[in-house]
Amino acid sequence: MGCDGGTIPKRHELVKGPKKVEKVDKNAELAAKWKYCALSQEKLRRPIVACELGRLYNKDAVIEYLLDKSAERPNTDAVTHIRGTKDIKELNLTDNPEWGGERRNTKGDVYEVLHCGMFICPVVGLEMNGKHRFYYLQTCGCVFSDRALKEVKTEICHKCGDPFQKTDLVVLNGTKEEVEKLRENMEARRAVAKAKKSKKSKAAASASTTSQAKDDGKAEEAPKCSLENGGTSSQSVKAGSSGASHPSCALNGDGPLATASKRSIQEMEEKSETFKSIFTTHSSAKRTKDQTSNWVTHTPYHF
């Protein structure tokens, strides 16, 4: 039955009280955000990227998600706002010289600092472990601490020298209020970009229609002109005739007056025999059966 041998039970062993509320370990929560990918839950390794909401990912995990969105993944809600590679930025991080890797204390003879971060701020040297606020620039991807941006106020990146504005700063792993503000800014930027794209497409469509209308008008004004072998030459068209609608047609013998007088060169009695022999319709240009060959040459009328 128990309680034998003179043992006295206590009250908490007999009466069940209310369960204690389980609290989240802050150290474990910080390690999950700053040392593990938000999508695959694997340890962060280069190249590391960040989205417009300030979450950290492994680049290969994001690319795999974009290639196959239908696959089942544990944390797809964290990447629903990522449409393509343009929505992420590869981070230019600074390594922490004190970081020795995950297996740096295999012997157990060295004191291990649990809050040691893999990366640090290149200006003030603060570790990126979640205890300090960090920002990244959307222009170049460099990462700095909030203290560095406050102490050294400048509009040029401290690491690469590229210019930036305050709107280019995105906080990494911010609070719920900061994430909601970043989401609103992201949606506003996308709405503006969509409006600009629609305006450009409309302008391009209108320009194409106007150019097509101009081309159609020119085609209607300019008549089709052609010069055939054995047709009338430009000499048959009288200069200054009011019947020719287009100068090129008058020269080629396709005008209103030239069409009425179009006939074969060989039928013109006023032309000499030497002039007629220039054209391929002359009898001298034709081959006999003995002169014909079994193959076709590039110039069939060349002897």
Secondary structure by P-SEA (a helix, b strand, c coil): cccccccccccccccccccccccccaaaaaaaacccccccccccccccccccccccccaaaaaaaaaccccccccccccccccccccbbbbbcccccccccccccccccccccccccccccccccccccccbbbbbbccccccccaaaaaaccccccccccccccccccccccccaaaaaaaaaaaaaaaaaaaaaaaaaaaaaaaaaaaaaaaaaaaaaacccccccccccccccccccccccccaaaaaacccaaaaaacccccccccccccccccccccccccccccccccccccccccc
